[in-house]
């Protein structure tokens, strides 16, 4: 979905609408045999339109389906997940997810998952593909002591989350997705370049299920890397996040995830790259990247 000057106007538009706090991101809209259709709650509403979802929750739905297949394969640790964004996801859409193994080996397994909108605005069973993910799960187990990390590549941990830290968005910038996350800014300012931001996901992903898994919680959050670290003048330039790739060296631990995010832009090619280190209270655990396509509004 294109970022534009309407960004802040839409914040105000959504704030004027009463919204109850959802206890989950999705609920079951229909059950037909083995098929379950899900619909988003107000917790999925993104900043661009009250009718469109933020990219994070749909990515987490794909991860949920992939985790189920990876568990069946006996390789439950999902080490890499890439999502291609084909179309915006409407909040009111009935969604269906399919995941299949591509190849399962003794050390790694590859999977594919697709997110469909079912029925459109007129009902029925027609399906339109919205997102597609590929993933790699890997054997996980101790390999004993490793050589000390080279000093030149050691990363400085972000400051731990505290009550004194400001949230990502001000109260005047309220919208569903942001209202259902607890965020704390450790360094920088949202939308003004490199930023370090902690997040705690408050709710289960799907109604009737337990807490979201570490992978699901990470994906709900990390799609915000480009949004929080961009520095474009929204009156002059728009951009779309075309994809997302998450790489992990271990599962996220605890409730809090910090992104140390930055965005690099090229005017001559109209391309951008948002990247972020991922930290929890135990240390570094992965990275996320997003390819961006820029467009002049002048």
C-alpha positions as CSV (number, residue, x, y, z in Angstrom):
1,X,0.0,0.0,0.0
2,X,1.4,3.4,-1.0
3,X,2.7,5.7,1.7
4,X,1.6,9.3,1.0
5,X,0.8,12.6,2.6
6,X,-2.6,11.1,3.6
7,X,-0.8,9.1,6.3
8,X,-1.3,11.6,9.0
9,X,-4.8,12.6,7.8
10,X,-5.9,9.0,8.0
11,X,-4.5,8.8,11.6
12,X,-6.9,11.6,12.5
13,X,-9.8,10.0,10.5
14,X,-9.4,6.7,12.4
15,X,-9.1,8.4,15.8
16,X,-12.5,10.0,15.3
17,X,-14.1,6.5,15.0
18,X,-15.0,4.6,18.2
19,X,-13.0,1.4,18.4
20,X,-13.2,-1.3,21.1
21,X,-10.0,-3.0,22.1
22,X,-9.9,-6.4,20.5
23,X,-8.7,-9.4,22.4
24,X,-7.2,-10.9,19.2
25,X,-6.1,-9.9,15.7
26,X,-8.4,-12.4,13.8
27,X,-11.5,-14.3,14.5
28,X,-13.1,-17.3,12.7
29,X,-15.5,-16.0,10.1
30,X,-16.6,-19.4,8.7
31,X,-15.9,-23.1,9.1
32,X,-16.6,-25.4,6.1
33,X,-15.2,-28.9,6.7
34,X,-11.5,-28.6,7.1
35,X,-11.5,-25.0,5.8
36,X,-11.4,-22.1,8.2
37,X,-11.9,-18.5,7.1
38,X,-10.6,-15.7,9.2
39,X,-11.4,-12.0,9.4
40,X,-9.4,-9.2,10.9
41,X,-10.4,-7.2,14.0
42,X,-9.7,-3.5,14.5
43,X,-6.3,-4.7,15.8
44,X,-5.2,-5.2,12.2
45,X,-6.1,-1.7,10.9
46,X,-3.0,0.0,9.4
47,X,-2.2,3.7,9.1
48,X,-3.1,4.1,5.5
49,X,-6.9,3.4,5.6
50,X,-9.3,2.2,8.2
51,X,-10.4,-0.4,5.6
52,X,-6.9,-1.9,5.1
53,X,-4.7,-4.1,7.3
54,X,-1.2,-3.4,8.5
55,X,1.2,-5.9,6.8
56,X,2.4,-7.5,10.1
57,X,-0.7,-9.5,11.1
58,X,-1.2,-11.1,7.7
59,X,2.5,-12.1,7.7
60,X,1.9,-13.7,11.1
61,X,-1.0,-15.8,9.6
62,X,1.4,-17.2,7.0
63,X,3.9,-18.0,9.7
64,X,1.2,-19.8,11.7
65,X,0.5,-22.1,8.8
66,X,4.2,-22.7,8.1
67,X,4.9,-23.5,11.7
68,X,2.2,-26.2,11.7
69,X,3.8,-27.8,8.6
70,X,7.4,-27.4,10.0
71,X,6.3,-29.1,13.2
72,X,4.9,-32.1,11.2
73,X,8.2,-32.3,9.4
74,X,10.1,-32.6,12.7
75,X,12.0,-29.4,12.0
76,X,10.0,-26.8,14.0
77,X,12.5,-23.9,14.1
78,X,11.7,-21.5,11.2
79,X,15.0,-19.8,10.5
80,X,14.0,-17.8,7.4
81,X,10.7,-16.5,6.1
82,X,10.2,-14.3,3.1
83,X,6.8,-12.7,2.2
84,X,5.9,-11.2,-1.2
85,X,3.1,-8.6,-1.0
86,X,0.8,-8.9,-4.0
87,X,-2.3,-6.9,-3.0
88,X,-3.5,-5.0,0.0
89,X,-5.4,-7.0,2.7
90,X,-8.9,-5.6,3.5
91,X,-9.9,-5.7,7.2
92,X,-13.3,-7.1,6.3
93,X,-12.0,-9.8,3.9
94,X,-12.5,-13.4,4.6
95,X,-9.1,-14.9,4.6
96,X,-7.8,-18.4,4.0
97,X,-4.2,-19.7,4.4
98,X,-2.7,-22.7,2.7
99,X,0.8,-24.1,3.4
100,X,2.6,-27.0,1.9
101,X,6.1,-28.5,2.2
102,X,8.3,-28.1,-0.9
103,X,11.1,-30.3,0.2
104,X,11.8,-31.9,3.6
105,X,15.3,-33.2,4.4
106,X,17.1,-34.3,7.6
107,X,18.6,-30.9,8.3
108,X,16.4,-28.4,6.6
109,X,12.9,-28.2,5.1
110,X,11.4,-25.7,2.7
111,X,7.8,-24.6,2.7
112,X,5.4,-22.3,0.8
113,X,2.3,-20.6,2.1
114,X,-0.4,-18.5,0.4
115,X,-2.9,-16.0,1.8
116,X,-6.2,-15.7,-0.1
117,X,-9.2,-13.4,0.1
118,X,-12.3,-15.6,-0.4
119,X,-15.5,-14.3,-2.0
120,X,-14.6,-10.7,-2.4
121,X,-17.3,-8.1,-1.7
122,X,-20.0,-10.2,-3.3
123,X,-19.5,-13.4,-1.4
124,X,-19.1,-16.7,-3.1
125,X,-16.0,-18.9,-3.1
126,X,-13.7,-17.1,-5.6
127,X,-10.2,-16.7,-4.3
128,X,-7.6,-13.9,-4.9
129,X,-4.1,-14.4,-3.7
130,X,-2.9,-11.5,-1.6
131,X,0.4,-12.7,0.0
132,X,2.8,-15.5,-0.6
133,X,5.6,-16.8,1.7
134,X,8.5,-19.2,1.4
135,X,10.2,-20.4,4.5
136,X,13.1,-22.6,5.6
137,X,13.0,-24.5,8.9
138,X,16.1,-26.1,10.2
139,X,17.4,-28.7,12.7
140,X,18.0,-26.9,16.0
141,X,20.4,-28.2,18.7
142,X,23.5,-27.4,20.6
143,X,26.9,-27.7,18.8
144,X,28.9,-27.0,21.9
145,X,31.2,-24.0,22.6
146,X,31.9,-21.7,19.6
147,X,34.9,-19.5,19.0
148,X,34.7,-16.1,20.6
149,X,32.8,-13.5,18.5
150,X,35.3,-11.2,16.7
151,X,35.4,-7.9,18.5
152,X,35.0,-6.0,15.2
153,X,31.5,-7.4,14.7
154,X,30.2,-7.2,18.2
155,X,27.0,-5.3,18.4
156,X,26.0,-2.9,21.2
157,X,22.7,-4.0,22.7
158,X,19.9,-1.4,22.8
159,X,18.8,0.1,26.1
160,X,16.3,-2.2,27.7
161,X,12.6,-1.1,27.7
162,X,11.6,1.3,30.5
163,X,8.4,3.1,31.5
164,X,10.2,6.4,30.8
165,X,10.4,5.7,27.1
166,X,8.0,7.3,24.7
167,X,5.6,5.1,22.6
168,X,6.1,4.9,18.8
169,X,3.0,7.0,18.0
170,X,1.4,9.9,19.9
171,X,-2.2,9.7,21.0
172,X,-3.2,12.0,18.1
173,X,-1.8,9.3,15.7
174,X,-4.0,6.5,16.9
175,X,-5.0,3.6,14.7
176,X,-6.0,0.0,15.4
177,X,-2.7,-1.8,14.9
178,X,-0.7,0.7,17.0
179,X,-3.3,0.8,19.7
180,X,-2.9,-2.9,20.3
181,X,0.8,-2.9,20.6
182,X,2.9,-1.6,23.5
183,X,5.9,0.3,22.1
184,X,8.8,2.1,23.7
185,X,11.3,4.2,21.8
186,X,14.9,3.6,22.9
187,X,16.6,5.9,20.4
188,X,15.6,8.1,17.5
189,X,12.2,9.4,16.3
190,X,9.6,7.5,14.3
191,X,9.7,8.6,10.6
192,X,13.0,10.5,11.0
193,X,15.7,8.0,10.1
194,X,17.5,5.3,12.2
195,X,15.3,4.3,15.2
196,X,15.5,1.8,18.0
197,X,12.0,0.7,19.1
198,X,10.8,-2.0,21.6
199,X,7.5,-3.7,21.1
200,X,5.3,-6.1,23.1
201,X,2.4,-7.8,21.3
202,X,-0.6,-7.7,23.6
203,X,-3.0,-10.2,22.1
204,X,-3.3,-13.7,20.6
205,X,-3.2,-13.9,16.8
206,X,-6.4,-15.9,16.4
207,X,-9.5,-16.1,18.6
208,X,-9.7,-19.2,20.7
209,X,-6.0,-20.0,20.5
210,X,-3.2,-19.5,23.0
211,X,-0.7,-16.7,23.0
212,X,1.0,-15.9,19.6
213,X,4.2,-17.9,19.1
214,X,7.6,-16.0,19.2
215,X,7.7,-16.1,15.4
216,X,4.2,-14.8,15.0
217,X,4.8,-12.0,17.5
218,X,8.0,-11.0,15.7
219,X,6.3,-10.9,12.3
220,X,3.4,-8.8,13.7
221,X,6.0,-6.2,14.6
222,X,8.9,-6.3,12.1
223,X,6.9,-5.2,9.1
224,X,7.1,-1.8,10.8
225,X,10.8,-1.5,10.1
226,X,10.5,0.6,7.0
227,X,7.7,2.8,8.4
228,X,9.5,3.7,11.6
229,X,12.9,4.4,10.0
230,X,11.9,6.2,6.7
231,X,12.9,9.8,6.2
232,X,11.2,10.7,3.0
233,X,9.1,13.9,2.6
234,X,5.7,12.4,2.3
235,X,4.5,15.5,0.4
236,X,7.0,14.7,-2.3
237,X,7.7,11.0,-2.3
238,X,5.7,7.8,-1.7
239,X,6.9,4.2,-1.3
240,X,5.7,0.7,-1.1
241,X,7.1,-2.2,0.8
242,X,7.2,-4.9,-1.8
243,X,8.4,-7.8,0.4
244,X,9.8,-8.8,3.8
245,X,12.5,-11.3,4.7
246,X,13.1,-12.4,8.3
247,X,16.2,-14.3,9.2
248,X,16.7,-15.8,12.7
249,X,19.6,-17.5,14.5
250,X,17.3,-18.5,17.4
251,X,13.7,-18.0,18.5
252,X,12.8,-14.7,20.2
253,X,12.8,-15.0,24.0
254,X,10.4,-13.2,26.3
255,X,7.7,-10.7,25.5
256,X,9.8,-7.8,24.2
257,X,11.3,-7.4,20.7
258,X,13.5,-4.4,19.7
259,X,14.2,-3.3,16.1
260,X,17.3,-1.2,15.4
261,X,16.0,-0.1,12.0
262,X,17.4,2.1,9.2
263,X,16.4,2.9,5.6
264,X,18.7,3.5,2.7
265,X,17.4,5.2,-0.4
266,X,18.6,5.7,-4.0
267,X,17.1,8.6,-6.0
268,X,18.5,7.5,-9.3
269,X,17.0,4.0,-9.2
270,X,13.9,4.8,-7.0
271,X,14.7,2.0,-4.7
272,X,14.9,1.7,-0.9
273,X,16.1,-0.9,1.5
274,X,14.8,-1.0,5.1
275,X,16.8,-3.2,7.4
276,X,16.8,-3.9,11.1
277,X,18.7,-5.8,13.8
278,X,16.3,-7.8,16.1
279,X,17.0,-7.9,19.8
280,X,15.2,-9.3,22.8
281,X,16.2,-8.9,26.5
282,X,18.6,-11.9,26.1
283,X,20.5,-10.4,23.1
284,X,20.6,-10.3,19.3
285,X,18.5,-13.0,17.5
286,X,18.0,-12.0,13.8
287,X,17.5,-9.4,11.1
288,X,14.7,-8.2,8.9
289,X,14.8,-6.5,5.5
290,X,12.2,-4.9,3.2
291,X,12.7,-3.9,-0.4
292,X,11.0,-0.5,-1.2
293,X,9.9,1.1,-4.4
294,X,9.8,4.9,-4.4
295,X,7.7,7.2,-6.5
296,X,7.8,11.0,-6.9
297,X,4.5,12.9,-6.1
298,X,5.7,16.1,-7.8
